């Protein structure tokens, strides 16, 4: 890093500082990706990004699309803000973060509308949910503003992966118990108009749980996930 | 320059806004032709799907030209006011904001293996946002050949299911007129018990999606109403021939 200071201050000019180069996938860097999957999960431990966890997880397919989109947004905005971190004035840093994130999502949406139209149709409903997702701004504030681009990229990927994991688990149960399907494919049999028309579990009188299709169910499933996670993970048990 | 000074902050903000705005403007305008083409192809695919013709994106234009023989725009009285490209490019989202007497009602005429079908675009209000689609009628102007629906923001798993085949298929063979020949539309009915009866002007609703279903019912009634005079005229012409 070259730091050329103002001559008036009569300090020696520092030409470069020798830094110890950390390998790209060192233990610390790998931890940035693996921690948010369990110990520091953005949804279950940091309690961020709950809103989309409620709205999207009715079905598996949009949940997967959302998880991938959030990963792209978090990782790229982390990198952009990290590169700009020494230039951003402190007073307007939240606004700058918001502009970068919103700008990124808007450009991504435009590109998708041109080159992957079907995906963009699924996404445009969720665009607002991505921009306001607390995980995005949360990681920018907590990490990207104080760390280099590569580490910020890994942190973004890790947190988005943790978020995606929880989203997929919740969506799995909600779609299975709420409509008897996974990814739109009927797995519990087909529900006909009468018992005689039905196949699989429905022929035995099984009914889909309608509550699972509504938002409160997401919170119930999430609560159970948090419960299980805290029982199994020693590090999360508060003394 | 001091990073926290007013001057720096102001200059940074201005530069950032200019850069982001330019990037967005460049992205939007340079991609606009591709995007418009995608929308046009999707429209053609939707229209063809109501007459049970599925096509890929690459073949859409060719298949559309093969089966859709006429595109007309009617006024609220059923008179033809436009044809061809002008009628195709009518955007119902804008059109429905005008007063009924100023609106134009697009109509697509298809010929498949000697039979004529009328494809009518629909536009209406769902629970959260707009819903739209196409409905095709057989030559008698009464029996439904097929439907396709889409939406802007209905609830996934509930209202959003109007895009699914199993819901759209319920309309096939239903009549839009009652036994006396009066136009009544099709009701998306809660607690429907008519089984496979195609003459009762009603189909089974989606559980938990009442308001979206009502939106579909209203949309079909409100839009088809204006096509009845023209379609009946075509029928009497057929009968005379």
Interface residues (C-beta under 8 A of the other chain):
Chain A: X55 X56 X58 X59 X62 X86 X87 X88 X89 X90 X91 X92 X95 X96 X99 X100 X103 X106 X107 X110 X111 X113 X114 X115 X117 X125 X175 X178 X179 X193 X210 X213
Chain B: X3 X4 X8 X9 X12 X13 X16 X17 X20 X23 X24 X27 X28 X31 X34 X35 X38 X42 X152 X153 X155 X156 X157 X158 X195 X204 X207 X208
